[in-house]
Amino acid sequence: MPYSHFDLEALNARLAQAKLAGFIYQHQQHMLILQEALSEDGSALNNFVQHELSSDQLGLQFGLRLSAQKWEFVIGITHSNQDRRYEIGAGNLKGDQRAFNLLYAFYNYPKGFYTISMPLACNATQLKNAIEEQLYALPEMAFLDSAVKTNPMGEQVQWMKAFIEQNALDMKVRIQTSLL
């Protein structure tokens, strides 16, 4: 299902009715960004994750973009750490990255901003592949490989990657459900 039958206004109304965020920001005539994303119970969604050893932090924000008459699920990722030498300002965000400026403004010492996009109708495997190809493959994200914890089953889990993937999948499914 490409969701192409939804125009921006109808999509915005459905997302607002589903209470997925405290505010939905419209960027130009082709993007909607969930500001202050909410969890299923209506509480604030935890969209920040920090590496225990390196001080690297990632912030997640979710949105939708109309591209070639099809809706895409977009994830904005802010990366920061305590190294002030590489701090970049919100003015460095380009194009559609500017739609995510609210999350970016809340961050301490941001070092980078990345967007991941995929069809809204993609399945869980396609979502994971898009995140791997568009985020994990970046040299700046190598620290994610060292964020490992042992789960109750005794298995080593890359917990930051699991956090990103699970939050992205949950929000994508919630958005899709709101459009049924």
C-alpha positions as CSV (number, residue, x, y, z in Angstrom):
1,M,0.0,0.0,0.0
2,P,1.8,3.2,-1.1
3,Y,-0.5,5.6,0.9
4,S,-0.5,7.8,-2.2
5,H,-4.2,8.5,-1.8
6,F,-3.5,10.7,1.2
7,D,-2.7,14.4,0.6
8,L,-0.7,16.4,3.2
9,E,-3.8,17.8,4.9
10,A,-5.6,14.5,5.3
11,L,-2.4,12.8,6.5
12,N,-1.8,15.6,9.0
13,A,-5.4,15.3,10.3
14,R,-5.1,11.5,10.7
15,L,-1.8,11.8,12.6
16,A,-3.2,14.5,14.9
17,Q,-6.3,12.4,15.6
18,A,-4.1,9.4,16.5
19,K,-2.2,11.6,19.0
20,L,1.3,10.5,17.9
21,A,2.9,13.7,18.9
22,G,2.4,16.9,20.9
23,F,2.7,18.9,17.7
24,I,3.0,18.0,14.0
25,Y,5.3,20.4,12.1
26,Q,4.6,20.9,8.4
27,H,7.8,21.6,6.4
28,Q,7.0,23.2,3.1
29,Q,4.4,21.2,1.1
30,H,5.9,17.8,1.3
31,M,6.9,16.9,4.9
32,L,5.3,16.3,8.3
33,I,7.5,16.0,11.4
34,L,6.3,14.6,14.7
35,Q,7.5,17.1,17.3
36,E,7.4,15.9,20.9
37,A,6.5,12.3,19.9
38,L,4.3,10.4,22.2
39,S,4.3,6.8,23.2
40,E,1.1,4.7,23.0
41,D,0.0,5.6,26.5
42,G,0.3,9.3,25.7
43,S,3.5,10.0,27.7
44,A,6.6,11.5,26.1
45,L,8.5,9.1,23.9
46,N,12.1,8.5,24.9
47,N,13.8,9.4,21.7
48,F,17.4,9.8,23.1
49,V,20.0,7.1,23.7
50,Q,23.5,7.5,25.0
51,H,26.5,5.2,24.8
52,E,27.7,4.3,28.3
53,L,31.4,4.6,27.6
54,S,31.9,7.1,24.8
55,S,29.4,9.9,25.7
56,D,28.1,9.7,22.2
57,Q,24.3,10.5,22.1
58,L,21.7,10.0,19.4
59,G,18.3,11.6,19.2
60,L,15.5,10.2,17.0
61,Q,12.7,12.1,15.4
62,F,10.2,10.8,13.0
63,G,8.4,12.2,10.0
64,L,6.8,11.6,6.6
65,R,7.9,13.0,3.2
66,L,5.9,12.9,0.0
67,S,8.3,12.0,-2.8
68,A,7.3,11.0,-6.3
69,Q,3.6,10.8,-5.2
70,K,4.5,8.2,-2.5
71,W,4.8,8.7,1.2
72,E,8.2,7.9,2.8
73,F,8.9,7.3,6.5
74,V,11.8,9.5,7.5
75,I,14.0,9.3,10.6
76,G,16.1,12.3,11.7
77,I,19.1,11.3,13.7
78,T,21.1,13.9,15.7
79,H,24.5,12.8,16.9
80,S,26.4,14.6,19.7
81,N,29.1,14.1,22.2
82,Q,31.1,16.3,24.6
83,D,33.9,17.2,22.1
84,R,33.2,20.9,21.4
85,R,35.8,21.1,18.6
86,Y,33.3,19.7,16.1
87,E,30.1,21.5,17.2
88,I,27.9,22.6,14.3
89,G,25.0,24.9,14.4
90,A,21.4,24.3,13.3
91,G,22.1,26.7,10.4
92,N,24.2,23.9,8.8
93,L,21.1,21.7,8.2
94,K,20.3,21.5,4.5
95,G,17.2,20.9,2.6
96,D,14.7,18.6,4.3
97,Q,17.1,18.3,7.3
98,R,15.8,21.7,8.3
99,A,12.4,20.1,9.1
100,F,14.1,18.5,12.1
101,N,15.5,21.6,13.6
102,L,13.5,21.4,16.9
103,L,15.2,18.2,18.0
104,Y,18.5,19.6,16.8
105,A,18.2,22.7,18.9
106,F,17.7,20.7,22.1
107,Y,21.0,18.8,21.7
108,N,24.2,19.5,23.5
109,Y,27.2,20.0,21.2
110,P,25.7,18.4,18.0
111,K,28.3,16.9,15.7
112,G,26.1,15.6,12.9
113,F,22.7,15.1,11.6
114,Y,21.5,12.3,9.4
115,T,18.3,11.3,7.7
116,I,17.1,7.9,6.9
117,S,14.2,7.4,4.5
118,M,12.3,4.4,3.3
119,P,8.8,3.7,1.8
120,L,6.1,4.0,4.5
121,A,4.8,0.7,3.3
122,C,8.1,-1.1,3.9
123,N,8.3,-4.2,6.2
124,A,10.5,-4.7,9.2
125,T,13.3,-6.2,7.3
126,Q,13.4,-3.4,4.8
127,L,13.3,-0.8,7.6
128,K,16.3,-2.5,9.3
129,N,18.2,-2.7,6.0
130,A,17.5,1.0,5.3
131,I,18.9,1.9,8.8
132,E,21.9,-0.3,8.3
133,E,22.7,1.1,4.9
134,Q,22.0,4.8,5.6
135,L,23.2,5.1,9.2
136,Y,25.2,2.2,10.6
137,A,27.5,2.1,7.5
138,L,28.7,5.6,8.3
139,P,32.2,5.8,9.8
140,E,30.9,8.3,12.4
141,M,28.5,5.5,13.7
142,A,31.2,3.0,14.4
143,F,30.8,3.5,18.2
144,L,27.4,1.7,17.9
145,D,29.2,-1.6,17.5
146,S,30.7,-1.3,21.0
147,A,27.3,-0.6,22.7
148,V,26.8,-4.2,23.8
149,K,24.9,-5.7,26.7
150,T,24.0,-9.2,27.7
151,N,20.3,-10.0,27.6
152,P,18.6,-12.3,30.1
153,M,19.1,-15.2,27.7
154,G,22.9,-14.7,27.9
155,E,23.2,-13.3,24.4
156,Q,25.3,-10.3,23.4
157,V,23.0,-7.6,22.0
158,Q,24.0,-4.3,20.4
159,W,21.5,-2.5,22.5
160,M,21.8,1.0,20.9
161,K,21.1,-0.4,17.4
162,A,18.2,-2.4,18.9
163,F,16.8,0.7,20.5
164,I,16.9,2.7,17.2
165,E,15.4,-0.2,15.2
166,Q,12.6,-0.9,17.7
167,N,11.6,2.8,18.2
168,A,11.6,3.3,14.4
169,L,9.5,0.2,13.8
170,D,7.1,1.0,16.5
171,M,6.5,4.6,15.2
172,K,6.2,3.4,11.6
173,V,3.6,0.9,12.6
174,R,1.7,3.4,14.7
175,I,1.7,5.8,11.8
176,Q,0.5,3.1,9.4
177,T,-2.2,2.1,11.9
178,S,-3.4,5.7,12.2
179,L,-4.0,5.7,8.4
180,L,-6.2,2.6,8.3
